[in-house]
């Protein structure tokens, strides 16, 4: 009897040990990197505020920077409440978005560890930073002429009904774009979800709102290009978390994405000032940072699947096409105030499409293995074009509807007297620079 009892205890201990071994252990290295990446992506938001804030007139600097900062509050609350669930929950309503009751206010993930060994809190907070910066990017398209109340309502609705579904389609395991083709539509870190959606929505809003008073005849000089340069520097640093953090690990793919990010940014910056020197005979600081952003945006969807030479090619091509897009904007006469579409929309489209022709051999071999009919760059290009087209169409239609709702409720465009007075004083009762305060 004693032997049977000891045998039972042994089996019980073995069963408990086997069960315990199935529990995912925390990978401290990966978790540490993801915590760092989360902070780096959040750093991009004040970086964006400085970048945009330096480009507008002095009377609008605080109002413009507030567009980025207020997004950190509004979008964070919405992400915790419903955003994470809508983005990464299981398909509902035919896959339009996701839902998981455990993700509602993050109530059911208090002790959850992902398959990669990262606390789910960390993953959710990392993804939440993307939900913050995306609507903040849109603000550059209509800077200096939008109501603050209207902007807040716009980004809240846009985040729920545009960003969250797009995020689900592209990044959730049961999203239809995630499962399109052998290995899905490639968007490693947000070319489609972030930059294309923000750029296209910004363009729609800019056209709907019309131009600023006096545009394009009256020159609007940046109030502080030094601040813009510092903001661009913070964006470049933060982008390592944006792209390399999207590996959701701390290993080979992380290193590949980080290297591609640096190579594309540098190539984009150098290309832009070379184009400027040939076109206008001068190289500007604004041109240099515009090239940085063009390269960073273009490599974002591709960072984990291209080698450095491919990343540099994307940076060069994006700089050329974005430069041309900004020139075309002036000819067409629409007022994309800070070139949100010209850089983020166009750069995102370039990167999302052309990455197909620069994918590393190991990824191609893996895709060919999974595809019964084989794999080719043209096949992937078709998949990418499908995802880009869907993102553009959804952003256009959704943004028009949201703008109509905002316009009919709290109003979207600033009043003429508010625009003349400056958004800093009209909406915030403050001035960005004390020397401009008559009191």
Secondary structure, 3 states (H helix, E strand, C coil): CHHHHHHHHHHHHHHHHHHHHHCCCCCHHHHHHHHHHHHHHHHHHHHHHHHHHHHCCHHHHHHHHHHHHHHHHHHHHHHHHHHHHHHHCEEEHHHCEEECHHHHHHCCCCCCECCCCCEHHHHHHHHHHHHHHHHHHHHHHCCCCECHHHHHHHHHHHHHHHHHHHHHHHHCCCCCCCCCCCCCCCCCCCHHHHHHHHHHHHHHHHHHHCCCCCCCCCCCCCCCHHHHHHHHHHHHHHHHHHHHHHHCCCCHHHHHHHHHHHHHHHHHHHHHHHHHHHHCCCCCHHHHHHHHHHHHHHHHCCCCCECHHHHHHHHHHHHHHHHHHHHHHHHHCCCCCCCHHHHHHHHHHHHHHHHHHCECHHHHHHHHHHCCCCCCHHHHHHHHHHHHHHHHHHHHHHHHHHHHHHHHHCCCECCHHHHHHCHHHHHHCCCCCHHHCCC
